[in-house]
Amino acid sequence: MWYEFILSSISVICAGFYLTKYGDEISEKSGISGGFIGFFLLALATSLPELITSISAVVFQNAPELAFGNIFGSNLFNITILVIVDYLSKNGVFVKAGRENLVSIAYIIIISLLAIIPVILYINFGIGFFKQLPINIESIFILFFYLFILMTFKQSSEDVPVEKVKSGEKLLPVYAKFTLSALVIVFAGFFLTKSVDSIAITYNLGKTFAGSMFLAFVTSLPEATVSISAVRIGAIEMAVGNVLGSNVFNVLIVFFADIFSKRQILYLQELKSSIVTGLFSILIAGVCLYGIIKKSGKSKFLFNKLSGPSIFILIIYALGMYFTYIVK
């Protein structure tokens, strides 16, 4: 069980790193970086581990709690990556973050509410809509809202000229490596979700908590790598944008999980503890939003190492994991 978890985790981590590397290389060499396609490709590349493991949890393990724990647990963990960025940056992450990052956080909060509110209404009040449909109507709203975000991003972004390759032949090896990395994640993701499901049952952890803790940590490491690499070259806004863009895409995974689920995934009693993780993911995003609005710099009380919001982010993450565990 643990050997399976460790080996599959290493496979997902390594493949995720290479997937991000080749995805970035494709966007640069193809001349479609910058605006719409670049944003989508990077978010897809760094969030593919979450996508594959969440679908695997629903299809092979029949464990929607693992999927939701992975999705919102990853969103919780991703925001804590900004604490590392805050520590590594000279003036602090919230000082350097721009207007685009503010808009991204607002999108994260809205799209997260689209996924969480239906679960709250159904579990607590038995309210559901169009139950005869194969998937939740709210999942379709999530898809449409994500498409709206992409279109808005496309219209507001300015395309940066990129030197295009003369022949598609130079890109073929990169596409092949990107595809191979994705296939490794697909294969390892099956065993990863299987092992986490076994860990949750063996140690009575609760599947949402196991997904939020184990799956989320492993699948979020590509985002951490990209963000830390970005901050080391001084691209703070890029580091923040990678985390926030991945969080938006992560919630879209609810739509795909719903498609592969045998039941409407947002109307399941098993998702009770997922409400806690989801609400804490919104709360932690709100703290990040506050830090960017206030342009919070590093605090003298923290020896100029971290800003005040970073401390609150760490506290909220710890509380989120604790309450997810006790509500199991």
The 8 nearest C-alpha neighbors of each residue, nearest first, counted from 0:
[[1, 3, 2, 194, 4, 197, 198, 195],
 [0, 2, 4, 3, 5, 194, 198, 6],
 [3, 1, 5, 4, 0, 6, 7, 194],
 [2, 4, 0, 1, 6, 5, 7, 194],
 [3, 5, 1, 194, 7, 2, 191, 6],
 [6, 4, 8, 2, 3, 7, 1, 9],
 [5, 7, 9, 3, 8, 4, 2, 10],
 [6, 8, 10, 187, 191, 4, 9, 5],
 [9, 7, 5, 11, 10, 6, 4, 12],
 [10, 8, 12, 6, 7, 11, 13, 5],
 [9, 11, 7, 13, 8, 12, 14, 187],
 [10, 12, 8, 14, 184, 9, 13, 15],
 [13, 11, 15, 9, 10, 14, 8, 16],
 [14, 12, 16, 10, 15, 11, 9, 17],
 [13, 15, 180, 17, 11, 16, 12, 18],
 [16, 14, 18, 12, 13, 17, 221, 11],
 [15, 17, 13, 19, 221, 18, 14, 12],
 [18, 16, 20, 14, 19, 15, 21, 13],
 [17, 19, 15, 21, 16, 20, 177, 180],
 [20, 18, 22, 44, 16, 17, 21, 45],
 [19, 21, 17, 23, 18, 22, 24, 16],
 [22, 20, 24, 18, 23, 177, 19, 17],
 [23, 21, 19, 25, 24, 20, 18, 44],
 [22, 24, 26, 20, 21, 25, 19, 27],
 [25, 23, 21, 27, 22, 26, 28, 20],
 [26, 24, 22, 28, 27, 23, 29, 21],
 [25, 27, 32, 23, 31, 29, 24, 28],
 [28, 26, 24, 25, 32, 30, 29, 23],
 [29, 27, 25, 30, 26, 163, 164, 24],
 [30, 28, 26, 31, 163, 27, 25, 164],
 [29, 31, 161, 163, 28, 27, 32, 162],
 [32, 30, 26, 29, 36, 37, 33, 27],
 [33, 31, 37, 26, 27, 30, 34, 36],
 [32, 34, 37, 158, 159, 31, 35, 38],
 [35, 33, 156, 158, 37, 153, 36, 38],
 [34, 36, 153, 38, 37, 152, 39, 149],
 [37, 35, 39, 38, 40, 34, 31, 32],
 [36, 38, 32, 33, 40, 39, 35, 34],
 [39, 37, 35, 36, 41, 40, 42, 34],
 [38, 40, 36, 42, 37, 41, 43, 35],
 [39, 41, 43, 37, 42, 38, 36, 44],
 [42, 40, 44, 43, 38, 39, 37, 45],
 [41, 43, 245, 39, 45, 44, 40, 244],
 [44, 42, 40, 46, 41, 47, 45, 39],
 [43, 45, 41, 19, 42, 47, 46, 18],
 [44, 46, 42, 221, 43, 222, 19, 47],
 [47, 45, 43, 49, 48, 44, 42, 245],
 [46, 48, 50, 49, 44, 43, 45, 51],
 [49, 47, 218, 51, 50, 46, 52, 184],
 [50, 48, 46, 47, 52, 218, 51, 53],
 [51, 49, 47, 53, 48, 52, 252, 54],
 [50, 52, 54, 48, 53, 49, 185, 55],
 [51, 53, 55, 188, 49, 54, 50, 48],
 [54, 52, 66, 56, 50, 55, 51, 49],
 [55, 53, 57, 256, 51, 56, 52, 58],
 [54, 56, 52, 58, 53, 57, 59, 189],
 [57, 55, 60, 53, 62, 54, 192, 66],
 [56, 58, 61, 54, 62, 63, 55, 60],
 [59, 57, 55, 61, 56, 60, 54, 259],
 [58, 60, 55, 61, 56, 57, 189, 193],
 [59, 61, 56, 62, 57, 58, 193, 55],
 [62, 60, 57, 58, 59, 56, 63, 260],
 [61, 63, 60, 57, 64, 56, 65, 66],
 [64, 62, 66, 57, 65, 67, 61, 56],
 [65, 63, 207, 67, 62, 66, 206, 270],
 [66, 64, 210, 68, 207, 206, 63, 62],
 [65, 67, 53, 63, 69, 64, 68, 56],
 [68, 66, 70, 64, 69, 65, 71, 273],
 [67, 69, 211, 210, 207, 65, 72, 66],
 [68, 70, 210, 215, 211, 72, 66, 67],
 [71, 69, 67, 73, 68, 72, 249, 66],
 [72, 70, 74, 73, 277, 68, 69, 276],
 [71, 73, 211, 75, 69, 68, 215, 74],
 [74, 72, 215, 76, 71, 70, 75, 69],
 [73, 75, 71, 77, 246, 72, 76, 280],
 [76, 74, 280, 72, 73, 77, 78, 71],
 [75, 77, 73, 79, 78, 74, 72, 80],
 [78, 76, 74, 80, 79, 75, 73, 242],
 [77, 79, 80, 76, 81, 75, 74, 242],
 [78, 80, 76, 81, 82, 77, 312, 313],
 [81, 79, 77, 78, 82, 83, 223, 84],
 [80, 82, 84, 79, 83, 78, 85, 239],
 [81, 83, 85, 79, 80, 309, 84, 86],
 [84, 82, 86, 81, 85, 80, 87, 79],
 [85, 83, 81, 87, 82, 86, 88, 92],
 [86, 84, 92, 91, 82, 83, 88, 87],
 [85, 87, 83, 84, 305, 304, 88, 82],
 [88, 86, 84, 85, 83, 89, 230, 231],
 [89, 87, 91, 85, 86, 90, 84, 92],
 [88, 90, 91, 87, 86, 85, 92, 297],
 [91, 89, 88, 296, 297, 94, 92, 95],
 [92, 90, 85, 88, 296, 93, 94, 297],
 [91, 93, 85, 95, 94, 84, 96, 88],
 [94, 92, 291, 96, 294, 95, 295, 290],
 [95, 93, 294, 92, 91, 96, 296, 295],
 [94, 96, 92, 93, 235, 97, 236, 91],
 [97, 95, 236, 93, 94, 100, 92, 291],
 [98, 96, 100, 99, 95, 236, 101, 291],
 [97, 99, 101, 100, 102, 96, 291, 103],
 [100, 98, 102, 101, 97, 103, 240, 96],
 [99, 101, 103, 98, 102, 97, 240, 96],
 [102, 100, 98, 104, 99, 103, 288, 105],
 [101, 103, 105, 99, 100, 104, 106, 98],
 [102, 104, 100, 106, 105, 101, 243, 99],
 [105, 103, 107, 106, 101, 102, 108, 100],
 [104, 106, 102, 108, 103, 107, 109, 101],
 [105, 107, 103, 109, 104, 108, 110, 102],
 [108, 106, 104, 247, 110, 105, 109, 111],
 [107, 109, 111, 105, 106, 281, 110, 112],
 [108, 110, 106, 112, 111, 107, 105, 113],
 [109, 111, 113, 107, 112, 108, 106, 141],
 [112, 110, 108, 114, 113, 109, 107, 115],
 [111, 113, 115, 109, 114, 110, 116, 108],
 [114, 112, 110, 111, 115, 116, 109, 141],
 [115, 113, 111, 112, 116, 117, 110, 137],
 [114, 116, 112, 118, 117, 113, 111, 274],
 [115, 117, 119, 118, 112, 113, 114, 120],
 [118, 116, 120, 119, 115, 121, 114, 265],
 [117, 119, 121, 115, 265, 116, 120, 122],
 [120, 118, 116, 122, 117, 121, 123, 115],
 [121, 119, 117, 124, 126, 118, 123, 122],
 [120, 122, 125, 126, 118, 124, 119, 123],
 [121, 123, 119, 125, 120, 268, 124, 118],
 [122, 124, 120, 121, 119, 125, 126, 118],
 [125, 123, 120, 126, 121, 122, 119, 127],
 [126, 124, 121, 122, 123, 120, 127, 266],
 [127, 125, 121, 120, 124, 128, 122, 117],
 [128, 126, 121, 125, 130, 129, 266, 117],
 [127, 129, 130, 126, 136, 135, 131, 137],
 [130, 128, 131, 132, 136, 127, 135, 134],
 [131, 129, 132, 128, 127, 135, 263, 133],
 [130, 132, 129, 133, 134, 128, 135, 263],
 [131, 133, 134, 130, 129, 135, 136, 263],
 [134, 132, 131, 263, 135, 262, 258, 130],
 [135, 133, 263, 132, 257, 258, 136, 138],
 [136, 134, 137, 138, 263, 265, 132, 139],
 [135, 137, 139, 138, 134, 140, 129, 128],
 [138, 136, 140, 135, 139, 141, 113, 114],
 [139, 137, 254, 141, 135, 140, 136, 142],
 [138, 140, 142, 136, 137, 141, 143, 254],
 [141, 139, 137, 143, 138, 142, 144, 136],
 [142, 140, 138, 144, 139, 143, 145, 137],
 [141, 143, 139, 145, 140, 144, 146, 251],
 [144, 142, 146, 140, 145, 141, 147, 139],
 [143, 145, 147, 141, 146, 142, 140, 148],
 [144, 146, 148, 142, 147, 143, 141, 149],
 [145, 147, 143, 149, 148, 144, 150, 142],
 [146, 148, 144, 150, 145, 149, 151, 143],
 [149, 147, 145, 151, 146, 150, 152, 144],
 [150, 148, 152, 146, 151, 147, 153, 145],
 [149, 151, 153, 147, 152, 148, 146, 154],
 [152, 150, 148, 154, 153, 149, 147, 155],
 [151, 153, 149, 155, 150, 154, 156, 148],
 [152, 154, 35, 150, 151, 156, 155, 34],
 [153, 155, 151, 152, 156, 150, 157, 35],
 [156, 154, 152, 153, 151, 157, 34, 150],
 [157, 155, 34, 153, 154, 152, 158, 35],
 [156, 158, 34, 159, 155, 33, 154, 153],
 [159, 157, 34, 33, 160, 156, 32, 31],
 [158, 160, 33, 161, 157, 32, 34, 31],
 [161, 159, 158, 162, 30, 33, 32, 31],
 [160, 162, 30, 163, 159, 27, 32, 31],
 [163, 161, 30, 164, 160, 28, 27, 29],
 [164, 162, 30, 29, 28, 161, 165, 27],
 [163, 165, 166, 28, 29, 162, 167, 169],
 [166, 164, 163, 167, 169, 168, 162, 29],
 [167, 165, 168, 164, 169, 170, 163, 171],
 [166, 168, 170, 169, 171, 165, 164, 29],
 [169, 167, 171, 166, 170, 172, 165, 164],
 [170, 168, 167, 171, 166, 172, 164, 173],
 [169, 171, 173, 167, 168, 172, 174, 25],
 [170, 172, 174, 168, 173, 169, 175, 167],
 [173, 171, 175, 174, 170, 176, 169, 168],
 [172, 174, 176, 170, 175, 171, 177, 21],
 [175, 173, 177, 171, 172, 176, 178, 170],
 [174, 176, 172, 178, 173, 177, 179, 171],
 [175, 177, 179, 173, 178, 174, 180, 172],
 [178, 176, 174, 180, 175, 18, 179, 21],
 [179, 177, 181, 175, 176, 180, 174, 182],
 [178, 180, 176, 182, 181, 177, 175, 183],
 [181, 179, 14, 183, 177, 178, 182, 18],
 [180, 182, 178, 184, 179, 183, 185, 177],
 [183, 181, 185, 179, 184, 180, 186, 178],
 [182, 184, 180, 186, 181, 185, 187, 179],
 [185, 183, 187, 181, 11, 182, 188, 186],
 [184, 186, 182, 188, 183, 187, 51, 181],
 [185, 187, 183, 184, 188, 189, 182, 190],
 [188, 186, 7, 184, 190, 189, 185, 183],
 [187, 189, 191, 52, 185, 184, 186, 190],
 [188, 190, 187, 191, 192, 55, 186, 193],
 [189, 191, 193, 187, 188, 192, 194, 7],
 [192, 190, 188, 194, 7, 193, 189, 4],
 [191, 193, 195, 194, 189, 190, 56, 196],
 [194, 192, 190, 196, 191, 195, 189, 197],
 [193, 195, 197, 191, 4, 196, 192, 0],
 [196, 194, 198, 192, 197, 193, 199, 191],
 [195, 197, 193, 199, 194, 198, 192, 200],
 [198, 196, 194, 200, 195, 199, 201, 193],
 [199, 197, 195, 201, 196, 200, 202, 194],
 [198, 200, 204, 196, 197, 206, 205, 203],
 [201, 199, 203, 197, 198, 202, 196, 204],
 [202, 200, 198, 203, 199, 197, 204, 196],
 [201, 203, 204, 199, 200, 198, 205, 197],
 [204, 202, 200, 199, 201, 205, 198, 206],
 [205, 203, 199, 202, 209, 208, 206, 324],
 [204, 206, 327, 208, 199, 207, 203, 209],
 [207, 205, 209, 65, 208, 199, 64, 210],
 [206, 208, 68, 64, 210, 65, 209, 205],
 [207, 209, 211, 210, 205, 206, 324, 323],
 [210, 208, 206, 212, 211, 207, 213, 199],
 [209, 211, 68, 65, 69, 214, 207, 208],
 [212, 210, 72, 68, 208, 69, 215, 209],
 [211, 213, 209, 210, 215, 208, 216, 214],
 [214, 212, 216, 209, 215, 210, 211, 217],
 [215, 213, 210, 217, 216, 69, 218, 212],
 [216, 214, 73, 69, 211, 72, 218, 213],
 [217, 215, 219, 213, 214, 218, 212, 220],
 [216, 218, 214, 219, 215, 220, 8, 213],
 [217, 219, 48, 215, 49, 216, 220, 214],
 [220, 218, 216, 222, 217, 221, 215, 73],
 [219, 221, 223, 222, 218, 217, 224, 216],
 [222, 220, 224, 223, 16, 45, 219, 15],
 [223, 221, 225, 220, 224, 219, 45, 226],
 [222, 224, 220, 226, 221, 225, 80, 227],
 [223, 225, 221, 227, 222, 226, 228, 220],
 [224, 226, 228, 222, 223, 227, 229, 221],
 [225, 227, 238, 229, 223, 228, 224, 222],
 [226, 228, 230, 224, 229, 225, 223, 231],
 [229, 227, 225, 231, 226, 230, 224, 232],
 [230, 228, 226, 234, 238, 227, 231, 232],
 [229, 231, 233, 235, 234, 227, 232, 228],
 [230, 232, 228, 233, 229, 227, 234, 87],
 [233, 231, 230, 229, 234, 228, 235, 227],
 [232, 234, 230, 231, 235, 229, 88, 236],
 [235, 233, 229, 230, 237, 236, 232, 238],
 [236, 234, 238, 230, 237, 233, 239, 95],
 [235, 237, 239, 96, 238, 234, 240, 95],
 [236, 238, 240, 234, 235, 239, 241, 229],
 [239, 237, 226, 235, 241, 229, 236, 240],
 [238, 240, 236, 242, 237, 241, 243, 235],
 [239, 241, 237, 243, 238, 242, 244, 236],
 [242, 240, 244, 238, 239, 243, 237, 245],
 [243, 241, 245, 239, 240, 244, 77, 222],
 [242, 244, 246, 240, 245, 241, 103, 239],
 [243, 245, 241, 247, 246, 242, 240, 42],
 [244, 246, 42, 248, 242, 243, 247, 46],
 [247, 245, 249, 243, 74, 244, 248, 242],
 [246, 248, 107, 244, 245, 249, 250, 243],
 [249, 247, 251, 245, 246, 250, 244, 42],
 [248, 250, 246, 252, 251, 247, 70, 245],
 [251, 249, 252, 248, 247, 253, 111, 70],
 [250, 252, 248, 253, 249, 254, 141, 142],
 [253, 251, 255, 250, 254, 249, 50, 256],
 [254, 252, 256, 251, 255, 250, 257, 138],
 [253, 255, 138, 257, 252, 256, 251, 258],
 [256, 254, 258, 252, 257, 253, 259, 54],
 [255, 257, 253, 54, 259, 258, 254, 260],
 [258, 256, 260, 254, 264, 255, 259, 134],
 [259, 257, 255, 256, 260, 134, 254, 133],
 [260, 258, 256, 257, 58, 255, 261, 54],
 [261, 259, 257, 262, 258, 57, 256, 264],
 [260, 262, 259, 263, 257, 258, 264, 133],
 [263, 261, 260, 264, 133, 134, 257, 266],
 [264, 262, 134, 135, 266, 265, 257, 133],
 [263, 265, 257, 266, 262, 267, 260, 63],
 [264, 266, 118, 263, 267, 117, 135, 114],
 [267, 265, 264, 263, 121, 118, 268, 127],
 [266, 268, 269, 265, 270, 264, 263, 122],
 [267, 269, 270, 122, 271, 266, 121, 118],
 [270, 268, 267, 271, 64, 63, 272, 273],
 [269, 271, 273, 268, 272, 64, 267, 274],
 [272, 270, 273, 269, 274, 268, 122, 275],
 [271, 273, 274, 275, 326, 270, 327, 323],
 [274, 272, 270, 276, 275, 271, 207, 277],
 [273, 275, 277, 272, 276, 271, 278, 115],
 [274, 276, 278, 273, 272, 277, 323, 279],
 [277, 275, 273, 279, 274, 278, 71, 323],
 [276, 278, 280, 274, 71, 275, 279, 273],
 [279, 277, 281, 275, 280, 276, 274, 282],
 [278, 280, 282, 276, 281, 277, 319, 283],
 [279, 281, 75, 277, 283, 278, 282, 74],
 [282, 280, 284, 278, 279, 283, 108, 285],
 [283, 281, 279, 285, 284, 280, 278, 286],
 [282, 284, 286, 280, 285, 281, 312, 279],
 [283, 285, 287, 281, 282, 286, 288, 280],
 [286, 284, 288, 282, 283, 287, 281, 289],
 [287, 285, 289, 283, 288, 284, 290, 308],
 [286, 288, 284, 290, 285, 289, 291, 283],
 [287, 289, 285, 291, 286, 290, 284, 292],
 [290, 288, 286, 292, 287, 291, 293, 285],
 [291, 289, 287, 295, 293, 288, 292, 93],
 [290, 292, 93, 294, 288, 293, 289, 96],
 [293, 291, 289, 294, 290, 288, 101, 295],
 [292, 294, 290, 295, 291, 289, 93, 94],
 [295, 293, 94, 291, 93, 292, 290, 296],
 [296, 294, 290, 293, 93, 94, 306, 291],
 [297, 295, 91, 306, 94, 90, 294, 298],
 [296, 298, 306, 303, 305, 91, 304, 90],
 [297, 299, 306, 303, 301, 300, 305, 307],
 [298, 300, 302, 303, 301, 297, 304, 306],
 [301, 299, 298, 302, 303, 297, 307, 305],
 [300, 302, 299, 298, 303, 304, 305, 306],
 [303, 301, 299, 304, 300, 298, 305, 297],
 [304, 302, 297, 299, 298, 301, 305, 300],
 [303, 305, 302, 86, 301, 297, 306, 298],
 [306, 304, 297, 86, 303, 301, 85, 298],
 [305, 307, 297, 298, 309, 296, 308, 295],
 [306, 308, 309, 310, 298, 305, 311, 297],
 [309, 307, 311, 310, 306, 290, 312, 286],
 [310, 308, 312, 82, 311, 307, 306, 313],
 [309, 311, 313, 312, 308, 307, 314, 306],
 [310, 312, 314, 308, 313, 309, 315, 307],
 [313, 311, 309, 315, 310, 314, 283, 308],
 [314, 312, 316, 310, 311, 315, 317, 309],
 [313, 315, 311, 317, 312, 316, 318, 310],
 [316, 314, 318, 312, 317, 313, 319, 311],
 [315, 317, 319, 313, 314, 318, 312, 320],
 [316, 318, 314, 320, 319, 315, 321, 313],
 [319, 317, 321, 315, 320, 316, 322, 314],
 [318, 320, 316, 317, 322, 321, 279, 315],
 [319, 321, 323, 317, 318, 322, 324, 316],
 [322, 320, 318, 324, 319, 323, 317, 325],
 [321, 323, 325, 324, 319, 320, 326, 318],
 [324, 322, 320, 326, 321, 208, 325, 272],
 [323, 325, 321, 322, 327, 208, 326, 320],
 [324, 326, 322, 327, 323, 321, 272, 320],
 [325, 327, 323, 272, 324, 322, 271, 275],
 [326, 205, 324, 325, 272, 323, 208, 207]]
